[in-house]
Amino acid sequence: MKVAVPVLAPILRSDTQGRLLAAILAAPDEEHTITALAAQAGTSLPTAIREVDRAEAAQVVTSRRLGNTRLVKANPANPLYGPYRDIILATYGPPAVIGEEFTPIKGIKHLYLFGSWAARYQGEPGRAPNDIDVLVVGTPNRDQVYEAAERAERRLGLPVQAAIRSLSQWNDTDDPFITEIRSRPLVSLRDESPS
């Protein structure tokens, strides 16, 4: 089966490769199990193993065994580590980075990426995104949201625009902004039931 060329980063072999590398390079000091990487990338374990093997052969990552578990982490000793990381984080990194930066914020019921980046991530052709649009639904502390967006922006190298809406605004079918967002590709990073 022929895999489509990734819209976000045509220099990569596949979206799966980009998603796996993003999970690793977004947290370069952490070790990741291949099972966790497969789940994060939405792929099968054999595919994740093949991609990790290729990345290790290219010295982008290193791995070690702990019993039957293979632990994978970024390889900053590779002379191309910086450029690889910049490309991967700017293209496939937003879910990992935004998720990590916004997770500690209380009061978020739903967290979505939307706009041109979400469209490219879901395979919709178009120009390369020049920013990352984040929709925060709930009652978070606004300062914490904007601080998280600034930290994510520094890590990703792209502007991060955060919009905050209450749960009632999100459920308002007459709101033009919400209607437009719901009609376009969304990438869900957190989806909690109201408590």
C-alpha positions as CSV (number, residue, x, y, z in Angstrom):
1,M,0.0,0.0,0.0
2,K,1.4,3.4,-1.0
3,V,1.4,5.9,1.8
4,A,0.4,9.5,0.9
5,V,3.1,12.2,1.2
6,P,2.7,14.1,4.4
7,V,1.1,17.5,3.9
8,L,2.8,19.0,7.0
9,A,6.3,17.9,6.1
10,P,6.7,16.4,2.6
11,I,10.4,15.6,3.4
12,L,9.2,12.8,5.8
13,R,8.1,9.4,4.6
14,S,4.8,9.4,6.5
15,D,2.6,11.2,9.0
16,T,3.2,8.3,11.4
17,Q,7.0,8.9,11.2
18,G,6.4,12.6,12.0
19,R,4.0,11.8,14.9
20,L,6.4,9.3,16.5
21,L,9.4,11.6,16.2
22,A,7.3,14.5,17.6
23,A,6.4,12.5,20.7
24,I,10.1,11.7,21.2
25,L,11.6,15.1,20.4
26,A,9.0,17.1,22.3
27,A,10.3,15.5,25.5
28,P,13.9,14.8,24.6
29,D,15.1,13.9,28.1
30,E,12.3,11.3,28.7
31,E,12.4,7.6,27.7
32,H,9.4,6.3,25.9
33,T,8.1,2.8,25.5
34,I,7.3,1.8,21.9
35,T,3.8,0.8,23.0
36,A,3.3,4.4,24.3
37,L,4.7,5.9,21.2
38,A,2.4,3.7,19.0
39,A,-0.6,4.8,21.0
40,Q,0.4,8.5,20.8
41,A,1.0,8.3,17.0
42,G,-2.2,6.3,16.5
43,T,-0.4,3.4,14.8
44,S,0.3,-0.3,15.2
45,L,3.1,-1.7,17.4
46,P,4.9,-3.3,14.3
47,T,4.8,0.0,12.5
48,A,6.1,1.9,15.5
49,I,8.9,-0.6,15.9
50,R,9.9,-0.2,12.2
51,E,9.9,3.6,12.5
52,V,11.9,3.5,15.7
53,D,14.4,1.1,14.1
54,R,14.8,3.6,11.1
55,A,15.2,6.6,13.5
56,E,17.8,4.7,15.5
57,A,19.7,3.6,12.4
58,A,19.8,7.3,11.4
59,Q,21.0,8.1,15.0
60,V,18.0,10.5,15.6
61,V,17.1,8.4,18.6
62,T,18.8,5.9,20.9
63,S,17.2,2.9,22.7
64,R,18.0,0.6,25.5
65,R,16.4,-2.5,27.0
66,L,14.9,-2.8,30.4
67,G,13.8,-6.4,30.7
68,N,11.4,-7.0,27.8
69,T,10.8,-3.3,27.3
70,R,12.6,-1.1,24.8
71,L,13.0,2.5,26.0
72,V,13.6,5.1,23.3
73,K,14.8,8.7,23.7
74,A,16.1,11.5,21.5
75,N,19.8,11.5,20.6
76,P,21.1,15.1,21.1
77,A,24.7,13.8,20.2
78,N,23.6,13.7,16.6
79,P,25.0,16.8,14.8
80,L,21.7,17.3,13.0
81,Y,19.7,17.0,16.2
82,G,18.8,20.7,16.4
83,P,17.6,21.0,12.8
84,Y,15.7,17.7,13.0
85,R,14.0,18.8,16.2
86,D,13.1,22.2,14.9
87,I,11.5,20.7,11.7
88,I,9.6,18.0,13.6
89,L,8.3,20.3,16.4
90,A,7.2,23.0,13.9
91,T,5.3,20.4,11.8
92,Y,4.1,17.5,14.1
93,G,5.0,18.8,17.5
94,P,2.0,21.0,18.4
95,P,-0.2,18.2,19.9
96,A,2.6,17.0,22.2
97,V,3.9,20.5,23.1
98,I,0.4,22.2,23.5
99,G,-0.8,19.2,25.4
100,E,2.1,19.3,27.8
101,E,2.0,23.0,28.4
102,F,-1.8,23.2,28.9
103,T,-2.2,20.0,31.0
104,P,-1.5,21.5,34.4
105,I,-4.1,24.2,33.9
106,K,-7.3,23.5,35.9
107,G,-10.7,24.3,34.5
108,I,-10.1,23.1,30.9
109,K,-12.9,20.7,29.8
110,H,-11.9,20.6,26.1
111,L,-8.7,21.5,24.3
112,Y,-8.5,21.6,20.5
113,L,-6.1,22.7,17.8
114,F,-8.0,24.2,14.9
115,G,-7.3,26.3,11.8
116,S,-4.7,25.7,9.1
117,W,-2.4,23.6,11.2
118,A,-5.2,21.2,12.2
119,A,-6.2,21.0,8.5
120,R,-2.7,20.1,7.4
121,Y,-2.3,17.6,10.2
122,Q,-5.5,15.9,9.0
123,G,-4.1,15.7,5.4
124,E,-5.9,18.7,3.9
125,P,-3.6,20.3,1.3
126,G,-2.8,24.0,1.5
127,R,0.0,26.4,2.4
128,A,2.2,25.7,5.3
129,P,0.6,27.0,8.5
130,N,2.2,30.1,9.9
131,D,0.7,29.8,13.4
132,I,-1.0,27.3,15.7
133,D,-4.6,28.0,16.8
134,V,-5.7,26.6,20.2
135,L,-9.3,26.6,21.5
136,V,-9.6,26.2,25.3
137,V,-13.1,25.3,26.4
138,G,-14.0,25.7,30.1
139,T,-13.2,28.1,32.9
140,P,-9.4,28.2,33.1
141,N,-7.3,31.0,34.5
142,R,-6.7,33.3,31.5
143,D,-3.2,34.3,32.6
144,Q,-2.2,30.6,32.8
145,V,-3.6,29.9,29.4
146,Y,-1.7,32.8,27.8
147,E,1.5,31.9,29.7
148,A,1.2,28.3,28.4
149,A,0.7,29.6,24.9
150,E,3.9,31.7,25.2
151,R,5.9,28.8,26.4
152,A,4.5,26.6,23.6
153,E,5.4,29.3,21.1
154,R,9.0,29.4,22.3
155,R,9.3,25.6,22.0
156,L,7.6,25.3,18.6
157,G,9.1,28.4,16.9
158,L,5.6,29.4,15.7
159,P,3.1,31.8,17.1
160,V,0.5,30.2,19.3
161,Q,-2.9,31.9,19.4
162,A,-5.2,30.8,22.2
163,A,-9.0,31.4,22.2
164,I,-11.0,30.7,25.4
165,R,-14.7,29.9,25.4
166,S,-17.0,28.8,28.2
167,L,-18.7,25.4,27.9
168,S,-22.0,27.2,27.2
169,Q,-20.4,29.2,24.4
170,W,-18.9,26.0,23.0
171,N,-22.4,24.4,23.0
172,D,-24.1,27.5,21.4
173,T,-25.0,26.5,17.8
174,D,-25.8,30.1,16.9
175,D,-22.3,31.4,17.6
176,P,-20.6,32.1,14.2
177,F,-17.1,31.5,15.6
178,I,-18.0,28.2,17.1
179,T,-19.9,27.2,14.0
180,E,-16.9,27.9,11.8
181,I,-14.5,26.0,14.1
182,R,-16.8,23.0,14.2
183,S,-17.1,22.9,10.4
184,R,-13.4,22.6,9.9
185,P,-10.8,20.1,11.0
186,L,-10.2,19.9,14.8
187,V,-7.5,18.0,16.7
188,S,-8.7,17.1,20.1
189,L,-6.1,17.1,22.9
190,R,-8.4,16.9,25.9
191,D,-12.1,16.0,26.0
192,E,-13.5,15.7,29.5
193,S,-17.1,15.2,30.4
194,P,-18.5,18.1,32.4
195,S,-18.4,17.3,36.1
